[in-house]
Amino acid sequence: MYLPYLLQLVSPALPVGAYSYSEGIETLVATGTIASANTLKSWLETELRCGAIRLETAATIRAYRAEGNTDAILYWNAWISASKETEELREQSWQMGSALRRLLGTIAPSLVPIFDELGDNCNYGIAFAIAASHWQIPLEVVAVGYLHSWLSNLVGAGVKLIPLGQTQGQQILIELYPIVEAMATELRSLDDGDLDCCAWGLSLASMNHETLYSRLFRS
């Protein structure tokens, strides 16, 4: 019985604060780079195929596979932290990871020792992987679930910022599901030497976010 646990991990009701982050989309809307459903979809598709979420999901997969190997989990946690190119993106990952860590410490107390090893700077992907492994959620759906959670959160941000209708947001999700499935499959078989991405657009959007005249989101 793993499906309810997966649904809980990817639910918008999970109290990790994901709704407060746009990962640069707020900057891109402010500059007119993203101004419609089509441009939002194009940005998200590019990020799924080539962006930082590719690396983050790959590291999450490796942390899942490292169950019981504390040194490996610590390594991939540090690796994700090092891959975050801006302070906002790094703080987002740590804040969401810490929130999930606190939640899991209460509902799954046996995980407290590994989270104590990770300390305060536990990345969200690592906490997600530890929870998924603990609940024996199959890796193939863990990867899909992680990407879907990321995608649905950013579509929600786009719906608020552009703004778009809810129906348009749902259509974007449906049209990008084949990409989510394909990337989840690819990343499960990716060698460590092939961990790469092209994230300069996200990095620039993130760096400029803190100087926006007004902001609804934290990144």
C-alpha positions as CSV (number, residue, x, y, z in Angstrom):
1,M,0.0,0.0,0.0
2,Y,2.2,2.8,-1.2
3,L,-0.2,5.0,-3.3
4,P,-1.7,6.9,-0.3
5,Y,1.8,7.8,0.9
6,L,2.8,9.0,-2.5
7,L,-0.3,11.1,-2.8
8,Q,0.4,12.6,0.6
9,L,4.0,13.5,-0.4
10,V,2.9,15.3,-3.6
11,S,-0.3,16.8,-2.2
12,P,-0.5,20.7,-2.2
13,A,-1.7,20.2,1.4
14,L,1.7,19.0,2.5
15,P,2.9,21.8,4.8
16,V,6.3,22.6,3.3
17,G,5.5,26.0,1.8
18,A,5.9,25.1,-1.8
19,Y,3.1,27.5,-2.8
20,S,5.2,30.5,-1.7
21,Y,7.9,29.9,-4.4
22,S,7.9,30.6,-8.1
23,E,11.5,29.7,-9.0
24,G,12.1,32.8,-11.1
25,I,8.7,32.7,-12.9
26,E,7.7,35.9,-11.1
27,T,10.7,37.7,-12.6
28,L,9.9,36.3,-16.1
29,V,6.3,37.5,-15.9
30,A,7.4,40.9,-14.7
31,T,9.8,41.3,-17.7
32,G,7.3,39.9,-20.2
33,T,9.3,36.8,-21.0
34,I,6.4,34.7,-19.8
35,A,3.0,36.3,-20.7
36,S,0.7,33.5,-21.8
37,A,-0.1,29.8,-21.4
38,N,2.1,29.0,-24.4
39,T,5.2,30.8,-23.1
40,L,4.7,29.3,-19.6
41,K,4.4,25.8,-21.1
42,S,7.5,26.4,-23.2
43,W,9.5,27.5,-20.2
44,L,8.4,24.6,-18.1
45,E,9.1,22.1,-20.8
46,T,12.6,23.4,-21.3
47,E,13.2,23.3,-17.6
48,L,12.0,19.7,-17.4
49,R,14.3,18.6,-20.3
50,C,17.4,20.7,-19.6
51,G,17.0,22.7,-16.4
52,A,18.0,22.4,-12.8
53,I,15.1,20.2,-11.9
54,R,16.8,17.6,-14.0
55,L,19.8,17.5,-11.7
56,E,17.7,17.8,-8.5
57,T,15.5,14.8,-9.5
58,A,18.6,12.7,-10.4
59,A,20.1,13.4,-7.0
60,T,16.8,12.6,-5.3
61,I,16.8,9.2,-7.2
62,R,20.3,8.5,-5.9
63,A,19.4,9.4,-2.3
64,Y,16.5,7.0,-2.6
65,R,18.8,4.2,-3.8
66,A,21.2,5.0,-0.9
67,E,18.8,3.7,1.8
68,G,20.8,2.8,4.8
69,N,24.0,4.4,3.5
70,T,24.3,7.6,5.5
71,D,27.5,8.7,3.8
72,A,25.9,8.5,0.4
73,I,22.8,10.4,1.5
74,L,25.0,13.1,3.0
75,Y,27.0,13.3,-0.2
76,W,23.9,13.8,-2.4
77,N,22.5,16.4,0.0
78,A,25.7,18.4,-0.2
79,W,25.7,17.9,-4.0
80,I,22.2,19.4,-4.3
81,S,23.2,22.4,-2.1
82,A,26.3,23.0,-4.3
83,S,24.2,22.8,-7.4
84,K,21.9,25.7,-6.4
85,E,23.3,28.8,-8.1
86,T,21.5,31.5,-6.2
87,E,20.7,32.1,-2.5
88,E,17.0,32.2,-3.1
89,L,16.9,28.7,-4.7
90,R,19.2,27.3,-2.1
91,E,17.2,28.7,0.8
92,Q,14.0,27.4,-0.9
93,S,15.3,23.9,-1.0
94,W,16.6,24.1,2.6
95,Q,13.3,25.6,3.9
96,M,11.1,23.0,2.3
97,G,13.5,20.2,3.3
98,S,13.5,21.4,6.9
99,A,9.7,21.6,6.9
100,L,9.3,18.1,5.6
101,R,12.0,16.9,8.0
102,R,10.1,18.2,11.0
103,L,6.9,16.7,9.7
104,L,8.5,13.3,9.2
105,G,10.1,13.4,12.6
106,T,6.7,13.4,14.1
107,I,4.8,11.0,11.8
108,A,7.8,8.6,11.2
109,P,10.0,8.8,14.3
110,S,12.4,6.1,13.0
111,L,13.7,8.6,10.5
112,V,14.9,11.0,13.2
113,P,18.5,9.7,13.3
114,I,19.2,10.2,9.6
115,F,17.7,13.7,9.7
116,D,19.8,14.5,12.7
117,E,22.9,13.5,10.6
118,L,21.7,15.8,7.8
119,G,21.3,18.8,10.1
120,D,19.5,22.0,9.4
121,N,20.5,22.2,5.7
122,C,18.5,19.2,4.5
123,N,17.4,19.7,0.9
124,Y,13.8,19.0,0.0
125,G,14.7,16.3,-2.6
126,I,16.7,14.4,0.0
127,A,13.9,14.5,2.6
128,F,11.4,13.5,-0.2
129,A,13.7,10.5,-1.1
130,I,14.1,9.4,2.5
131,A,10.3,9.5,3.1
132,A,9.6,7.6,-0.2
133,S,12.2,4.9,0.6
134,H,10.8,4.5,4.1
135,W,7.3,4.0,2.8
136,Q,8.5,1.7,0.1
137,I,7.1,3.7,-2.8
138,P,8.5,2.3,-6.0
139,L,11.3,4.4,-7.6
140,E,9.6,4.7,-10.9
141,V,6.6,6.5,-9.4
142,V,8.8,8.5,-6.9
143,A,10.5,10.2,-9.9
144,V,7.2,10.9,-11.6
145,G,5.7,12.2,-8.3
146,Y,8.7,14.5,-7.6
147,L,8.6,16.0,-11.1
148,H,4.8,16.3,-11.0
149,S,4.9,18.1,-7.6
150,W,7.4,20.6,-9.0
151,L,5.5,21.1,-12.2
152,S,2.1,21.6,-10.5
153,N,3.5,24.1,-8.1
154,L,5.0,26.3,-10.9
155,V,1.9,26.0,-13.0
156,G,0.0,27.3,-10.0
157,A,2.4,30.2,-9.7
158,G,1.9,31.0,-13.4
159,V,-1.9,30.9,-13.1
160,K,-1.7,33.5,-10.4
161,L,1.0,35.7,-11.9
162,I,0.2,36.0,-15.7
163,P,-2.8,35.5,-14.8
164,L,-4.4,32.4,-16.4
165,G,-7.6,30.6,-15.9
166,Q,-7.6,27.4,-13.9
167,T,-8.6,25.4,-17.0
168,Q,-5.6,26.7,-18.9
169,G,-3.4,25.6,-16.0
170,Q,-4.8,22.1,-16.0
171,Q,-4.3,21.9,-19.8
172,I,-0.6,22.8,-19.4
173,L,-0.2,20.0,-16.9
174,I,-1.9,17.4,-19.2
175,E,0.2,18.5,-22.2
176,L,3.4,18.2,-20.2
177,Y,2.7,14.8,-18.6
178,P,4.5,12.9,-21.4
179,I,7.6,15.0,-20.8
180,V,7.4,14.2,-17.1
181,E,7.1,10.5,-17.8
182,A,10.0,10.5,-20.3
183,M,12.3,12.5,-18.0
184,A,11.5,10.3,-15.0
185,T,12.5,7.2,-17.1
186,E,15.6,8.9,-18.4
187,L,16.9,10.1,-15.1
188,R,16.5,6.7,-13.5
189,S,19.1,5.3,-15.9
190,L,21.4,8.3,-16.1
191,D,25.0,7.7,-15.2
192,D,26.7,10.1,-12.7
193,G,29.0,11.3,-15.4
194,D,26.0,12.5,-17.4
195,L,24.6,14.8,-14.6
196,D,24.3,18.1,-16.4
197,C,21.9,20.9,-17.1
198,C,21.5,24.3,-18.8
199,A,20.1,26.5,-16.1
200,W,21.4,30.0,-16.8
201,G,18.0,31.4,-17.6
202,L,16.7,30.2,-14.2
203,S,19.8,31.6,-12.5
204,L,19.4,35.0,-14.0
205,A,15.7,35.1,-13.2
206,S,16.4,34.1,-9.7
207,M,19.2,36.6,-9.1
208,N,16.9,39.4,-10.4
209,H,13.9,38.4,-8.3
210,E,15.0,40.1,-5.1
211,T,15.2,43.5,-6.9
212,L,11.6,43.4,-8.3
213,Y,9.5,46.4,-7.3
214,S,6.9,44.1,-5.8
215,R,6.8,40.4,-5.1
216,L,4.1,37.8,-4.4
217,F,6.6,34.9,-4.1
218,R,9.8,34.2,-2.2
219,S,11.8,33.1,-5.3
